[in-house]
């Protein structure tokens, strides 16, 4: 969410939860943690606000080749959150800059790199395409593990 939108979203959720959940709809909160402890604290703050009114998916987004998620793994509040609310966890691996940077600069999705459906020469190199295919395959595997959260 953009800066300053958290309170608006929280107020909406509080106002609408009973009526929407009465229809049988379920809420899924998707939180993204990185090795930065602030990202973990943000997810935990939202979970504290939402409690059992949502199910949770937590994406561990690696921001470097050797990302250290030790704060997420061992912080007392994070351990309690996992024990109490059983989030589904997805790992998203770090993508090399030679793929990630031009893809972002040109607004090209990973799938477009993997299938060579783009016009950027550096993203059509065989090594980049093969890497994109590999990233995509592993990410889809993570989604398959979590699909029950999204498609019950």
DAQUIGI-V687303 format. One record per residue. PSI is psi in radians with two decimals (none if undefined). Layout:
# DAQUIGI-V687303
PSI
PSI
This chain:
# DAQUIGI-V687303
2.66
2.83
2.36
-0.05
-0.18
-0.76
-0.66
-0.82
-0.73
-0.77
-0.74
-0.82
-0.83
-0.70
-0.60
-0.27
-0.93
-0.83
-0.76
-0.76
-0.44
-0.39
-0.12
-0.07
2.56
2.65
2.37
2.11
2.20
2.04
2.53
2.15
2.55
-3.13
-0.25
2.09
-0.47
-0.59
-0.66
-0.80
-0.65
-0.81
-0.74
-0.62
-0.75
-0.76
-0.65
-0.64
-0.74
-0.55
-2.33
0.03
-0.08
2.75
2.81
2.44
2.22
2.15
2.10
1.78
1.83
2.22
0.07
2.88
-0.55
0.91
2.37
1.90
0.50
-0.58
-0.77
-0.69
-0.55
-0.21
2.36
-0.78
-0.61
-0.71
-0.79
-0.76
-0.84
-0.70
-0.72
-0.67
0.00
1.07
2.60
2.33
2.36
2.40
2.27
1.96
2.78
2.39
2.36
2.52
-0.60
-0.30
-0.87
-0.81
-0.91
-0.58
-0.78
-0.76
-0.57
0.07
0.69
2.28
2.77
-0.74
-0.60
-0.53
-0.82
-0.53
0.14
0.56
1.10
2.95
0.23
1.98
-0.76
-0.36
0.06
-0.03
2.47
-0.73
-0.64
-0.75
-0.77
-0.70
-0.75
-0.73
-0.74
-0.82
-0.82
-0.77
-0.79
-0.63
-0.74
-0.62
-0.72
-0.75
-0.69
-0.68
-0.51
0.06
-0.49
-0.48
-0.58
-0.53
1.30
none
